[in-house]
C-alpha cells in the first residue's frame, strides 16, 4: 500500500511588507485630498489720475546755520515714472550754475557732493528749464498726462518759486500743481509708531527698503522717492 500524500497547504492572502522606516517611497499609499480653499481674486490696482509722474528733488546752495542765505538751485533732477507699469521711463539731470552765490561753500559741497567744477561748467537755470522742456517734448509730456511729485512741498513751493523770482521769470505752468509724496504717506500710513520724521529713510524702511545711493544727491533722492511712490501706488494710494 502506497504512502499517503499530505494535503496541500491552503493559499494565504498576499500581505504588504512591513513598513521600512528608511523607505521613503509611499507611492503605494493613496491619500484623500480636500478641495483647495478658493483664492480671493487680486485687488485691481487703481488707475492714477496721470499716466506719468515727474519725481523731482532739487539741491541748492547753502551754508550751515545761516537762515538768511539766498538759496539757488544747483541740481535739477527728474525721474519719469509710468504709473501704469510702475517703471522708470527716463531720467533728466542737469547741474545749474548759481549767480548770486557762485562759489559753493564747503558745507554745501560736503552735503550734496556737488563740486565747484560741476556748477562752473553748468548752464544757467533758464537754460536748464529749456532743456527740460525739450525732454518733455521728447516724451510727449503735457499738463494733461503728467504731474510733478516731490518729498514734501519745499522743492517747488520754496526753491523753484524763489529761483524763478531771482532770475525774473514766471513759474512755468507745469509746476503749478504737484503731489506731496510724504504727505500721502503720512495720510495713509502714519501711526503712533510710524512718524516718518527721518524723511526718505523712514518711509523706505516702512516698506522694507533701504536707501540706495547718496543722501542729498538730487538724482539719488529722486530715485528713492520714485521707489516710495511705486509702493504707495501698489497700495492704491491716489496721486493727486
MODELLER restraints for C-alpha pairs under 7 A, 6 or more apart:
rsr = mdl.restraints
at = mdl.atoms
rsr.add(forms.Gaussian(group=physical.xy_distance, feature=features.Distance(at['CA:45:A'], at['CA:234:A']), mean=6.70, stdev=0.5))
rsr.add(forms.Gaussian(group=physical.xy_distance, feature=features.Distance(at['CA:45:A'], at['CA:236:A']), mean=5.96, stdev=0.5))
rsr.add(forms.Gaussian(group=physical.xy_distance, feature=features.Distance(at['CA:46:A'], at['CA:236:A']), mean=5.48, stdev=0.5))
rsr.add(forms.Gaussian(group=physical.xy_distance, feature=features.Distance(at['CA:48:A'], at['CA:83:A']), mean=6.54, stdev=0.5))
rsr.add(forms.Gaussian(group=physical.xy_distance, feature=features.Distance(at['CA:48:A'], at['CA:238:A']), mean=5.99, stdev=0.5))
rsr.add(forms.Gaussian(group=physical.xy_distance, feature=features.Distance(at['CA:48:A'], at['CA:239:A']), mean=6.38, stdev=0.5))
rsr.add(forms.Gaussian(group=physical.xy_distance, feature=features.Distance(at['CA:49:A'], at['CA:239:A']), mean=6.93, stdev=0.5))
rsr.add(forms.Gaussian(group=physical.xy_distance, feature=features.Distance(at['CA:49:A'], at['CA:240:A']), mean=6.84, stdev=0.5))
rsr.add(forms.Gaussian(group=physical.xy_distance, feature=features.Distance(at['CA:50:A'], at['CA:145:A']), mean=4.99, stdev=0.5))
rsr.add(forms.Gaussian(group=physical.xy_distance, feature=features.Distance(at['CA:50:A'], at['CA:146:A']), mean=5.51, stdev=0.5))
rsr.add(forms.Gaussian(group=physical.xy_distance, feature=features.Distance(at['CA:50:A'], at['CA:147:A']), mean=6.71, stdev=0.5))
rsr.add(forms.Gaussian(group=physical.xy_distance, feature=features.Distance(at['CA:51:A'], at['CA:82:A']), mean=5.89, stdev=0.5))
rsr.add(forms.Gaussian(group=physical.xy_distance, feature=features.Distance(at['CA:51:A'], at['CA:83:A']), mean=5.28, stdev=0.5))
rsr.add(forms.Gaussian(group=physical.xy_distance, feature=features.Distance(at['CA:51:A'], at['CA:84:A']), mean=6.45, stdev=0.5))
rsr.add(forms.Gaussian(group=physical.xy_distance, feature=features.Distance(at['CA:51:A'], at['CA:145:A']), mean=5.48, stdev=0.5))
rsr.add(forms.Gaussian(group=physical.xy_distance, feature=features.Distance(at['CA:51:A'], at['CA:146:A']), mean=6.34, stdev=0.5))
rsr.add(forms.Gaussian(group=physical.xy_distance, feature=features.Distance(at['CA:52:A'], at['CA:80:A']), mean=6.69, stdev=0.5))
rsr.add(forms.Gaussian(group=physical.xy_distance, feature=features.Distance(at['CA:52:A'], at['CA:81:A']), mean=5.60, stdev=0.5))
rsr.add(forms.Gaussian(group=physical.xy_distance, feature=features.Distance(at['CA:52:A'], at['CA:82:A']), mean=4.80, stdev=0.5))
rsr.add(forms.Gaussian(group=physical.xy_distance, feature=features.Distance(at['CA:52:A'], at['CA:83:A']), mean=5.83, stdev=0.5))
rsr.add(forms.Gaussian(group=physical.xy_distance, feature=features.Distance(at['CA:52:A'], at['CA:145:A']), mean=6.11, stdev=0.5))
rsr.add(forms.Gaussian(group=physical.xy_distance, feature=features.Distance(at['CA:52:A'], at['CA:146:A']), mean=4.66, stdev=0.5))
rsr.add(forms.Gaussian(group=physical.xy_distance, feature=features.Distance(at['CA:52:A'], at['CA:147:A']), mean=6.67, stdev=0.5))
rsr.add(forms.Gaussian(group=physical.xy_distance, feature=features.Distance(at['CA:53:A'], at['CA:80:A']), mean=5.88, stdev=0.5))
rsr.add(forms.Gaussian(group=physical.xy_distance, feature=features.Distance(at['CA:53:A'], at['CA:81:A']), mean=5.18, stdev=0.5))
rsr.add(forms.Gaussian(group=physical.xy_distance, feature=features.Distance(at['CA:53:A'], at['CA:82:A']), mean=6.67, stdev=0.5))
rsr.add(forms.Gaussian(group=physical.xy_distance, feature=features.Distance(at['CA:53:A'], at['CA:146:A']), mean=5.46, stdev=0.5))
rsr.add(forms.Gaussian(group=physical.xy_distance, feature=features.Distance(at['CA:53:A'], at['CA:147:A']), mean=5.04, stdev=0.5))
rsr.add(forms.Gaussian(group=physical.xy_distance, feature=features.Distance(at['CA:53:A'], at['CA:148:A']), mean=5.50, stdev=0.5))
rsr.add(forms.Gaussian(group=physical.xy_distance, feature=features.Distance(at['CA:53:A'], at['CA:149:A']), mean=6.28, stdev=0.5))
rsr.add(forms.Gaussian(group=physical.xy_distance, feature=features.Distance(at['CA:54:A'], at['CA:78:A']), mean=5.79, stdev=0.5))
rsr.add(forms.Gaussian(group=physical.xy_distance, feature=features.Distance(at['CA:54:A'], at['CA:79:A']), mean=5.68, stdev=0.5))
rsr.add(forms.Gaussian(group=physical.xy_distance, feature=features.Distance(at['CA:54:A'], at['CA:80:A']), mean=4.75, stdev=0.5))
rsr.add(forms.Gaussian(group=physical.xy_distance, feature=features.Distance(at['CA:54:A'], at['CA:81:A']), mean=6.37, stdev=0.5))
rsr.add(forms.Gaussian(group=physical.xy_distance, feature=features.Distance(at['CA:54:A'], at['CA:147:A']), mean=6.15, stdev=0.5))
rsr.add(forms.Gaussian(group=physical.xy_distance, feature=features.Distance(at['CA:54:A'], at['CA:148:A']), mean=4.54, stdev=0.5))
rsr.add(forms.Gaussian(group=physical.xy_distance, feature=features.Distance(at['CA:54:A'], at['CA:149:A']), mean=5.91, stdev=0.5))
rsr.add(forms.Gaussian(group=physical.xy_distance, feature=features.Distance(at['CA:55:A'], at['CA:78:A']), mean=5.44, stdev=0.5))
rsr.add(forms.Gaussian(group=physical.xy_distance, feature=features.Distance(at['CA:55:A'], at['CA:79:A']), mean=4.97, stdev=0.5))
rsr.add(forms.Gaussian(group=physical.xy_distance, feature=features.Distance(at['CA:55:A'], at['CA:80:A']), mean=6.27, stdev=0.5))
rsr.add(forms.Gaussian(group=physical.xy_distance, feature=features.Distance(at['CA:55:A'], at['CA:148:A']), mean=5.97, stdev=0.5))
rsr.add(forms.Gaussian(group=physical.xy_distance, feature=features.Distance(at['CA:55:A'], at['CA:149:A']), mean=4.86, stdev=0.5))
rsr.add(forms.Gaussian(group=physical.xy_distance, feature=features.Distance(at['CA:55:A'], at['CA:150:A']), mean=5.87, stdev=0.5))
rsr.add(forms.Gaussian(group=physical.xy_distance, feature=features.Distance(at['CA:55:A'], at['CA:222:A']), mean=5.75, stdev=0.5))
rsr.add(forms.Gaussian(group=physical.xy_distance, feature=features.Distance(at['CA:55:A'], at['CA:225:A']), mean=6.89, stdev=0.5))
rsr.add(forms.Gaussian(group=physical.xy_distance, feature=features.Distance(at['CA:55:A'], at['CA:226:A']), mean=6.10, stdev=0.5))
rsr.add(forms.Gaussian(group=physical.xy_distance, feature=features.Distance(at['CA:56:A'], at['CA:77:A']), mean=6.03, stdev=0.5))
rsr.add(forms.Gaussian(group=physical.xy_distance, feature=features.Distance(at['CA:56:A'], at['CA:78:A']), mean=4.86, stdev=0.5))
rsr.add(forms.Gaussian(group=physical.xy_distance, feature=features.Distance(at['CA:56:A'], at['CA:79:A']), mean=6.72, stdev=0.5))
rsr.add(forms.Gaussian(group=physical.xy_distance, feature=features.Distance(at['CA:56:A'], at['CA:148:A']), mean=6.73, stdev=0.5))
rsr.add(forms.Gaussian(group=physical.xy_distance, feature=features.Distance(at['CA:56:A'], at['CA:149:A']), mean=6.12, stdev=0.5))
rsr.add(forms.Gaussian(group=physical.xy_distance, feature=features.Distance(at['CA:56:A'], at['CA:150:A']), mean=5.31, stdev=0.5))
rsr.add(forms.Gaussian(group=physical.xy_distance, feature=features.Distance(at['CA:56:A'], at['CA:222:A']), mean=5.59, stdev=0.5))
rsr.add(forms.Gaussian(group=physical.xy_distance, feature=features.Distance(at['CA:57:A'], at['CA:77:A']), mean=6.25, stdev=0.5))
rsr.add(forms.Gaussian(group=physical.xy_distance, feature=features.Distance(at['CA:57:A'], at['CA:150:A']), mean=6.30, stdev=0.5))
rsr.add(forms.Gaussian(group=physical.xy_distance, feature=features.Distance(at['CA:57:A'], at['CA:155:A']), mean=6.28, stdev=0.5))
rsr.add(forms.Gaussian(group=physical.xy_distance, feature=features.Distance(at['CA:57:A'], at['CA:218:A']), mean=5.36, stdev=0.5))
rsr.add(forms.Gaussian(group=physical.xy_distance, feature=features.Distance(at['CA:57:A'], at['CA:221:A']), mean=6.44, stdev=0.5))
rsr.add(forms.Gaussian(group=physical.xy_distance, feature=features.Distance(at['CA:57:A'], at['CA:222:A']), mean=5.37, stdev=0.5))
rsr.add(forms.Gaussian(group=physical.xy_distance, feature=features.Distance(at['CA:58:A'], at['CA:73:A']), mean=6.57, stdev=0.5))
rsr.add(forms.Gaussian(group=physical.xy_distance, feature=features.Distance(at['CA:58:A'], at['CA:75:A']), mean=5.46, stdev=0.5))
rsr.add(forms.Gaussian(group=physical.xy_distance, feature=features.Distance(at['CA:58:A'], at['CA:76:A']), mean=5.17, stdev=0.5))
rsr.add(forms.Gaussian(group=physical.xy_distance, feature=features.Distance(at['CA:58:A'], at['CA:77:A']), mean=6.40, stdev=0.5))
rsr.add(forms.Gaussian(group=physical.xy_distance, feature=features.Distance(at['CA:58:A'], at['CA:155:A']), mean=6.20, stdev=0.5))
rsr.add(forms.Gaussian(group=physical.xy_distance, feature=features.Distance(at['CA:58:A'], at['CA:218:A']), mean=5.41, stdev=0.5))
rsr.add(forms.Gaussian(group=physical.xy_distance, feature=features.Distance(at['CA:59:A'], at['CA:73:A']), mean=5.80, stdev=0.5))
rsr.add(forms.Gaussian(group=physical.xy_distance, feature=features.Distance(at['CA:59:A'], at['CA:74:A']), mean=5.72, stdev=0.5))
rsr.add(forms.Gaussian(group=physical.xy_distance, feature=features.Distance(at['CA:59:A'], at['CA:75:A']), mean=5.04, stdev=0.5))
rsr.add(forms.Gaussian(group=physical.xy_distance, feature=features.Distance(at['CA:59:A'], at['CA:218:A']), mean=5.69, stdev=0.5))
rsr.add(forms.Gaussian(group=physical.xy_distance, feature=features.Distance(at['CA:60:A'], at['CA:71:A']), mean=5.76, stdev=0.5))
rsr.add(forms.Gaussian(group=physical.xy_distance, feature=features.Distance(at['CA:60:A'], at['CA:72:A']), mean=5.10, stdev=0.5))
rsr.add(forms.Gaussian(group=physical.xy_distance, feature=features.Distance(at['CA:60:A'], at['CA:73:A']), mean=4.12, stdev=0.5))
rsr.add(forms.Gaussian(group=physical.xy_distance, feature=features.Distance(at['CA:60:A'], at['CA:74:A']), mean=5.01, stdev=0.5))
rsr.add(forms.Gaussian(group=physical.xy_distance, feature=features.Distance(at['CA:60:A'], at['CA:75:A']), mean=6.81, stdev=0.5))
rsr.add(forms.Gaussian(group=physical.xy_distance, feature=features.Distance(at['CA:61:A'], at['CA:71:A']), mean=5.12, stdev=0.5))
rsr.add(forms.Gaussian(group=physical.xy_distance, feature=features.Distance(at['CA:61:A'], at['CA:72:A']), mean=5.32, stdev=0.5))
rsr.add(forms.Gaussian(group=physical.xy_distance, feature=features.Distance(at['CA:61:A'], at['CA:73:A']), mean=6.50, stdev=0.5))
rsr.add(forms.Gaussian(group=physical.xy_distance, feature=features.Distance(at['CA:61:A'], at['CA:74:A']), mean=6.56, stdev=0.5))
rsr.add(forms.Gaussian(group=physical.xy_distance, feature=features.Distance(at['CA:61:A'], at['CA:104:A']), mean=6.59, stdev=0.5))
rsr.add(forms.Gaussian(group=physical.xy_distance, feature=features.Distance(at['CA:61:A'], at['CA:108:A']), mean=6.15, stdev=0.5))
rsr.add(forms.Gaussian(group=physical.xy_distance, feature=features.Distance(at['CA:62:A'], at['CA:69:A']), mean=6.56, stdev=0.5))
rsr.add(forms.Gaussian(group=physical.xy_distance, feature=features.Distance(at['CA:62:A'], at['CA:71:A']), mean=6.03, stdev=0.5))
rsr.add(forms.Gaussian(group=physical.xy_distance, feature=features.Distance(at['CA:62:A'], at['CA:108:A']), mean=5.48, stdev=0.5))
rsr.add(forms.Gaussian(group=physical.xy_distance, feature=features.Distance(at['CA:63:A'], at['CA:69:A']), mean=6.76, stdev=0.5))
rsr.add(forms.Gaussian(group=physical.xy_distance, feature=features.Distance(at['CA:63:A'], at['CA:105:A']), mean=6.36, stdev=0.5))
rsr.add(forms.Gaussian(group=physical.xy_distance, feature=features.Distance(at['CA:63:A'], at['CA:107:A']), mean=6.02, stdev=0.5))
rsr.add(forms.Gaussian(group=physical.xy_distance, feature=features.Distance(at['CA:63:A'], at['CA:108:A']), mean=6.34, stdev=0.5))
rsr.add(forms.Gaussian(group=physical.xy_distance, feature=features.Distance(at['CA:64:A'], at['CA:107:A']), mean=6.31, stdev=0.5))
rsr.add(forms.Gaussian(group=physical.xy_distance, feature=features.Distance(at['CA:72:A'], at['CA:98:A']), mean=5.94, stdev=0.5))
rsr.add(forms.Gaussian(group=physical.xy_distance, feature=features.Distance(at['CA:72:A'], at['CA:163:A']), mean=6.17, stdev=0.5))
rsr.add(forms.Gaussian(group=physical.xy_distance, feature=features.Distance(at['CA:73:A'], at['CA:96:A']), mean=6.42, stdev=0.5))
rsr.add(forms.Gaussian(group=physical.xy_distance, feature=features.Distance(at['CA:73:A'], at['CA:98:A']), mean=6.98, stdev=0.5))
rsr.add(forms.Gaussian(group=physical.xy_distance, feature=features.Distance(at['CA:73:A'], at['CA:159:A']), mean=6.92, stdev=0.5))
rsr.add(forms.Gaussian(group=physical.xy_distance, feature=features.Distance(at['CA:73:A'], at['CA:163:A']), mean=6.91, stdev=0.5))
rsr.add(forms.Gaussian(group=physical.xy_distance, feature=features.Distance(at['CA:74:A'], at['CA:95:A']), mean=5.37, stdev=0.5))
rsr.add(forms.Gaussian(group=physical.xy_distance, feature=features.Distance(at['CA:74:A'], at['CA:96:A']), mean=4.28, stdev=0.5))
rsr.add(forms.Gaussian(group=physical.xy_distance, feature=features.Distance(at['CA:74:A'], at['CA:97:A']), mean=6.14, stdev=0.5))
rsr.add(forms.Gaussian(group=physical.xy_distance, feature=features.Distance(at['CA:74:A'], at['CA:98:A']), mean=6.44, stdev=0.5))
rsr.add(forms.Gaussian(group=physical.xy_distance, feature=features.Distance(at['CA:74:A'], at['CA:119:A']), mean=6.74, stdev=0.5))
rsr.add(forms.Gaussian(group=physical.xy_distance, feature=features.Distance(at['CA:75:A'], at['CA:94:A']), mean=5.93, stdev=0.5))
rsr.add(forms.Gaussian(group=physical.xy_distance, feature=features.Distance(at['CA:75:A'], at['CA:95:A']), mean=4.33, stdev=0.5))
rsr.add(forms.Gaussian(group=physical.xy_distance, feature=features.Distance(at['CA:75:A'], at['CA:96:A']), mean=5.61, stdev=0.5))
rsr.add(forms.Gaussian(group=physical.xy_distance, feature=features.Distance(at['CA:75:A'], at['CA:218:A']), mean=6.35, stdev=0.5))
rsr.add(forms.Gaussian(group=physical.xy_distance, feature=features.Distance(at['CA:76:A'], at['CA:93:A']), mean=5.71, stdev=0.5))
rsr.add(forms.Gaussian(group=physical.xy_distance, feature=features.Distance(at['CA:76:A'], at['CA:94:A']), mean=5.36, stdev=0.5))
rsr.add(forms.Gaussian(group=physical.xy_distance, feature=features.Distance(at['CA:76:A'], at['CA:95:A']), mean=6.15, stdev=0.5))
rsr.add(forms.Gaussian(group=physical.xy_distance, feature=features.Distance(at['CA:77:A'], at['CA:92:A']), mean=5.60, stdev=0.5))
rsr.add(forms.Gaussian(group=physical.xy_distance, feature=features.Distance(at['CA:77:A'], at['CA:93:A']), mean=4.22, stdev=0.5))
rsr.add(forms.Gaussian(group=physical.xy_distance, feature=features.Distance(at['CA:77:A'], at['CA:94:A']), mean=6.41, stdev=0.5))
rsr.add(forms.Gaussian(group=physical.xy_distance, feature=features.Distance(at['CA:77:A'], at['CA:218:A']), mean=6.01, stdev=0.5))
rsr.add(forms.Gaussian(group=physical.xy_distance, feature=features.Distance(at['CA:77:A'], at['CA:219:A']), mean=5.24, stdev=0.5))
rsr.add(forms.Gaussian(group=physical.xy_distance, feature=features.Distance(at['CA:78:A'], at['CA:91:A']), mean=5.62, stdev=0.5))
rsr.add(forms.Gaussian(group=physical.xy_distance, feature=features.Distance(at['CA:78:A'], at['CA:92:A']), mean=5.00, stdev=0.5))
rsr.add(forms.Gaussian(group=physical.xy_distance, feature=features.Distance(at['CA:78:A'], at['CA:93:A']), mean=6.29, stdev=0.5))
rsr.add(forms.Gaussian(group=physical.xy_distance, feature=features.Distance(at['CA:78:A'], at['CA:222:A']), mean=6.69, stdev=0.5))
rsr.add(forms.Gaussian(group=physical.xy_distance, feature=features.Distance(at['CA:79:A'], at['CA:88:A']), mean=6.80, stdev=0.5))
rsr.add(forms.Gaussian(group=physical.xy_distance, feature=features.Distance(at['CA:79:A'], at['CA:90:A']), mean=6.30, stdev=0.5))
rsr.add(forms.Gaussian(group=physical.xy_distance, feature=features.Distance(at['CA:79:A'], at['CA:91:A']), mean=4.59, stdev=0.5))
rsr.add(forms.Gaussian(group=physical.xy_distance, feature=features.Distance(at['CA:79:A'], at['CA:92:A']), mean=6.55, stdev=0.5))
rsr.add(forms.Gaussian(group=physical.xy_distance, feature=features.Distance(at['CA:79:A'], at['CA:222:A']), mean=6.24, stdev=0.5))
rsr.add(forms.Gaussian(group=physical.xy_distance, feature=features.Distance(at['CA:79:A'], at['CA:223:A']), mean=6.35, stdev=0.5))
rsr.add(forms.Gaussian(group=physical.xy_distance, feature=features.Distance(at['CA:80:A'], at['CA:88:A']), mean=5.67, stdev=0.5))
rsr.add(forms.Gaussian(group=physical.xy_distance, feature=features.Distance(at['CA:80:A'], at['CA:89:A']), mean=5.51, stdev=0.5))
rsr.add(forms.Gaussian(group=physical.xy_distance, feature=features.Distance(at['CA:80:A'], at['CA:90:A']), mean=5.27, stdev=0.5))
rsr.add(forms.Gaussian(group=physical.xy_distance, feature=features.Distance(at['CA:80:A'], at['CA:91:A']), mean=5.85, stdev=0.5))
rsr.add(forms.Gaussian(group=physical.xy_distance, feature=features.Distance(at['CA:81:A'], at['CA:87:A']), mean=5.82, stdev=0.5))
rsr.add(forms.Gaussian(group=physical.xy_distance, feature=features.Distance(at['CA:81:A'], at['CA:88:A']), mean=4.56, stdev=0.5))
rsr.add(forms.Gaussian(group=physical.xy_distance, feature=features.Distance(at['CA:81:A'], at['CA:89:A']), mean=5.85, stdev=0.5))
rsr.add(forms.Gaussian(group=physical.xy_distance, feature=features.Distance(at['CA:82:A'], at['CA:88:A']), mean=6.26, stdev=0.5))
rsr.add(forms.Gaussian(group=physical.xy_distance, feature=features.Distance(at['CA:82:A'], at['CA:89:A']), mean=6.37, stdev=0.5))
rsr.add(forms.Gaussian(group=physical.xy_distance, feature=features.Distance(at['CA:86:A'], at['CA:230:A']), mean=5.93, stdev=0.5))
rsr.add(forms.Gaussian(group=physical.xy_distance, feature=features.Distance(at['CA:94:A'], at['CA:128:A']), mean=6.82, stdev=0.5))
rsr.add(forms.Gaussian(group=physical.xy_distance, feature=features.Distance(at['CA:95:A'], at['CA:118:A']), mean=6.77, stdev=0.5))
rsr.add(forms.Gaussian(group=physical.xy_distance, feature=features.Distance(at['CA:95:A'], at['CA:119:A']), mean=6.05, stdev=0.5))
rsr.add(forms.Gaussian(group=physical.xy_distance, feature=features.Distance(at['CA:95:A'], at['CA:122:A']), mean=5.48, stdev=0.5))
rsr.add(forms.Gaussian(group=physical.xy_distance, feature=features.Distance(at['CA:96:A'], at['CA:119:A']), mean=5.81, stdev=0.5))
rsr.add(forms.Gaussian(group=physical.xy_distance, feature=features.Distance(at['CA:96:A'], at['CA:122:A']), mean=5.13, stdev=0.5))
rsr.add(forms.Gaussian(group=physical.xy_distance, feature=features.Distance(at['CA:96:A'], at['CA:123:A']), mean=5.54, stdev=0.5))
rsr.add(forms.Gaussian(group=physical.xy_distance, feature=features.Distance(at['CA:96:A'], at['CA:124:A']), mean=5.58, stdev=0.5))
rsr.add(forms.Gaussian(group=physical.xy_distance, feature=features.Distance(at['CA:96:A'], at['CA:125:A']), mean=5.81, stdev=0.5))
rsr.add(forms.Gaussian(group=physical.xy_distance, feature=features.Distance(at['CA:97:A'], at['CA:119:A']), mean=4.77, stdev=0.5))
rsr.add(forms.Gaussian(group=physical.xy_distance, feature=features.Distance(at['CA:97:A'], at['CA:120:A']), mean=5.94, stdev=0.5))
rsr.add(forms.Gaussian(group=physical.xy_distance, feature=features.Distance(at['CA:97:A'], at['CA:122:A']), mean=5.10, stdev=0.5))
rsr.add(forms.Gaussian(group=physical.xy_distance, feature=features.Distance(at['CA:97:A'], at['CA:123:A']), mean=5.69, stdev=0.5))
rsr.add(forms.Gaussian(group=physical.xy_distance, feature=features.Distance(at['CA:97:A'], at['CA:124:A']), mean=5.07, stdev=0.5))
rsr.add(forms.Gaussian(group=physical.xy_distance, feature=features.Distance(at['CA:97:A'], at['CA:125:A']), mean=6.98, stdev=0.5))
rsr.add(forms.Gaussian(group=physical.xy_distance, feature=features.Distance(at['CA:103:A'], at['CA:116:A']), mean=6.93, stdev=0.5))
rsr.add(forms.Gaussian(group=physical.xy_distance, feature=features.Distance(at['CA:104:A'], at['CA:116:A']), mean=6.18, stdev=0.5))
rsr.add(forms.Gaussian(group=physical.xy_distance, feature=features.Distance(at['CA:109:A'], at['CA:115:A']), mean=5.88, stdev=0.5))
rsr.add(forms.Gaussian(group=physical.xy_distance, feature=features.Distance(at['CA:111:A'], at['CA:216:A']), mean=6.43, stdev=0.5))
rsr.add(forms.Gaussian(group=physical.xy_distance, feature=features.Distance(at['CA:112:A'], at['CA:216:A']), mean=5.02, stdev=0.5))
rsr.add(forms.Gaussian(group=physical.xy_distance, feature=features.Distance(at['CA:112:A'], at['CA:217:A']), mean=5.34, stdev=0.5))
rsr.add(forms.Gaussian(group=physical.xy_distance, feature=features.Distance(at['CA:113:A'], at['CA:217:A']), mean=6.67, stdev=0.5))
rsr.add(forms.Gaussian(group=physical.xy_distance, feature=features.Distance(at['CA:143:A'], at['CA:174:A']), mean=6.07, stdev=0.5))
rsr.add(forms.Gaussian(group=physical.xy_distance, feature=features.Distance(at['CA:147:A'], at['CA:178:A']), mean=5.94, stdev=0.5))
rsr.add(forms.Gaussian(group=physical.xy_distance, feature=features.Distance(at['CA:148:A'], at['CA:175:A']), mean=6.97, stdev=0.5))
rsr.add(forms.Gaussian(group=physical.xy_distance, feature=features.Distance(at['CA:148:A'], at['CA:178:A']), mean=4.74, stdev=0.5))
rsr.add(forms.Gaussian(group=physical.xy_distance, feature=features.Distance(at['CA:148:A'], at['CA:179:A']), mean=6.21, stdev=0.5))
rsr.add(forms.Gaussian(group=physical.xy_distance, feature=features.Distance(at['CA:149:A'], at['CA:178:A']), mean=5.34, stdev=0.5))
rsr.add(forms.Gaussian(group=physical.xy_distance, feature=features.Distance(at['CA:149:A'], at['CA:179:A']), mean=4.38, stdev=0.5))
rsr.add(forms.Gaussian(group=physical.xy_distance, feature=features.Distance(at['CA:149:A'], at['CA:180:A']), mean=6.00, stdev=0.5))
rsr.add(forms.Gaussian(group=physical.xy_distance, feature=features.Distance(at['CA:149:A'], at['CA:181:A']), mean=6.40, stdev=0.5))
rsr.add(forms.Gaussian(group=physical.xy_distance, feature=features.Distance(at['CA:150:A'], at['CA:179:A']), mean=6.32, stdev=0.5))
rsr.add(forms.Gaussian(group=physical.xy_distance, feature=features.Distance(at['CA:150:A'], at['CA:180:A']), mean=5.49, stdev=0.5))
rsr.add(forms.Gaussian(group=physical.xy_distance, feature=features.Distance(at['CA:150:A'], at['CA:181:A']), mean=5.79, stdev=0.5))
rsr.add(forms.Gaussian(group=physical.xy_distance, feature=features.Distance(at['CA:151:A'], at['CA:180:A']), mean=5.96, stdev=0.5))
rsr.add(forms.Gaussian(group=physical.xy_distance, feature=features.Distance(at['CA:151:A'], at['CA:181:A']), mean=5.23, stdev=0.5))
rsr.add(forms.Gaussian(group=physical.xy_distance, feature=features.Distance(at['CA:151:A'], at['CA:182:A']), mean=5.27, stdev=0.5))
rsr.add(forms.Gaussian(group=physical.xy_distance, feature=features.Distance(at['CA:151:A'], at['CA:225:A']), mean=6.75, stdev=0.5))
rsr.add(forms.Gaussian(group=physical.xy_distance, feature=features.Distance(at['CA:152:A'], at['CA:180:A']), mean=4.94, stdev=0.5))
rsr.add(forms.Gaussian(group=physical.xy_distance, feature=features.Distance(at['CA:152:A'], at['CA:181:A']), mean=6.34, stdev=0.5))
rsr.add(forms.Gaussian(group=physical.xy_distance, feature=features.Distance(at['CA:152:A'], at['CA:182:A']), mean=5.48, stdev=0.5))
rsr.add(forms.Gaussian(group=physical.xy_distance, feature=features.Distance(at['CA:152:A'], at['CA:183:A']), mean=6.52, stdev=0.5))
rsr.add(forms.Gaussian(group=physical.xy_distance, feature=features.Distance(at['CA:153:A'], at['CA:180:A']), mean=6.10, stdev=0.5))
rsr.add(forms.Gaussian(group=physical.xy_distance, feature=features.Distance(at['CA:156:A'], at['CA:175:A']), mean=6.91, stdev=0.5))
rsr.add(forms.Gaussian(group=physical.xy_distance, feature=features.Distance(at['CA:161:A'], at['CA:171:A']), mean=6.24, stdev=0.5))
rsr.add(forms.Gaussian(group=physical.xy_distance, feature=features.Distance(at['CA:164:A'], at['CA:170:A']), mean=6.15, stdev=0.5))
rsr.add(forms.Gaussian(group=physical.xy_distance, feature=features.Distance(at['CA:164:A'], at['CA:171:A']), mean=5.90, stdev=0.5))
rsr.add(forms.Gaussian(group=physical.xy_distance, feature=features.Distance(at['CA:179:A'], at['CA:239:A']), mean=6.28, stdev=0.5))
rsr.add(forms.Gaussian(group=physical.xy_distance, feature=features.Distance(at['CA:179:A'], at['CA:240:A']), mean=5.70, stdev=0.5))
rsr.add(forms.Gaussian(group=physical.xy_distance, feature=features.Distance(at['CA:181:A'], at['CA:229:A']), mean=6.80, stdev=0.5))
rsr.add(forms.Gaussian(group=physical.xy_distance, feature=features.Distance(at['CA:196:A'], at['CA:202:A']), mean=4.95, stdev=0.5))
rsr.add(forms.Gaussian(group=physical.xy_distance, feature=features.Distance(at['CA:196:A'], at['CA:203:A']), mean=5.79, stdev=0.5))
rsr.add(forms.Gaussian(group=physical.xy_distance, feature=features.Distance(at['CA:201:A'], at['CA:211:A']), mean=6.14, stdev=0.5))
rsr.add(forms.Gaussian(group=physical.xy_distance, feature=features.Distance(at['CA:204:A'], at['CA:210:A']), mean=5.92, stdev=0.5))
rsr.add(forms.Gaussian(group=physical.xy_distance, feature=features.Distance(at['CA:204:A'], at['CA:211:A']), mean=6.78, stdev=0.5))
rsr.add(forms.Gaussian(group=physical.xy_distance, feature=features.Distance(at['CA:204:A'], at['CA:228:A']), mean=6.37, stdev=0.5))
rsr.add(forms.Gaussian(group=physical.xy_distance, feature=features.Distance(at['CA:211:A'], at['CA:224:A']), mean=6.57, stdev=0.5))
rsr.add(forms.Gaussian(group=physical.xy_distance, feature=features.Distance(at['CA:212:A'], at['CA:224:A']), mean=6.86, stdev=0.5))
rsr.add(forms.Gaussian(group=physical.xy_distance, feature=features.Distance(at['CA:213:A'], at['CA:220:A']), mean=5.55, stdev=0.5))
rsr.add(forms.Gaussian(group=physical.xy_distance, feature=features.Distance(at['CA:214:A'], at['CA:220:A']), mean=6.16, stdev=0.5))
rsr.add(forms.Gaussian(group=physical.xy_distance, feature=features.Distance(at['CA:215:A'], at['CA:221:A']), mean=6.27, stdev=0.5))
